[in-house]
Amino acid sequence: MPRLAVVLAAVAVLLGSLAPASAAIVVTVDQSEQRLSVMVDGVQRYQWPVSTARVGYRTPNGTYKPEWLARKHFSRQYDWSPMPYSIFFNEGYAIHGSYEVSRLGSPASHGCVRLSPKNAELLFELVKGHTDETTIVMRRTAQAGARPRHARSAPLPSSPSTDGAADFRRAAGLARGAELLFPDGIRRPTLTAG
């Protein structure tokens, strides 16, 4: 009888080790410091400079779950700007790569969280298989009314284009082949050009 218990315990251990690994991922964006940190199972894995909302815009505070992911996405609201490796967390807000790496570490975005494309890809690949176990925390550590440490003055955005045909041509050219990766693993196209 004791031998059977040992065998059953060994089988249970083996089967448990074959189960897919789950990781508790916490992505924290400190808007005051313009830093993003990634903790996996309570251990800090990464810390990178980011850009959050510049003057005249806002990046929301709060705790969120990833809503959907897009490896290759383009902003419909801001001149079809590329947003590689997007992790959407609050409707239109996302953590994504930006080619304006010289602005990282200071507020520069329209509200999204920008980071270097290389770091955005690392984060995207980490979160992709663990959306249910990922928490995104957006916060400000500075006292109310305090100016962020890396703040720069930036002009308010210019008015949007009034040439709808040019906007459509640009959209069709940039968005062709773009697709969304939803947490359920199904890929869906973002735009189909006629």
Buried (B, 14 or more C-beta within 10 A) or exposed (E): EEEEEEEEEEEEEEEEEEEEEEBEBBBBBBBBBBBBBBBBEEEEBBBBBBBBBBEEBEBBEEEBEBBBBBBBBBBBEBBBBBBBBBBBBBEEBBBBBBEEBEBBBBBBBBBBBBBBBEBBBBBBEBBBBBBEBBBBBBEBEEEEEEEBEBBEEBEEEEEEEEEEEEBEEBBBEBBEEBBBBBBEEEEEEBBEEE
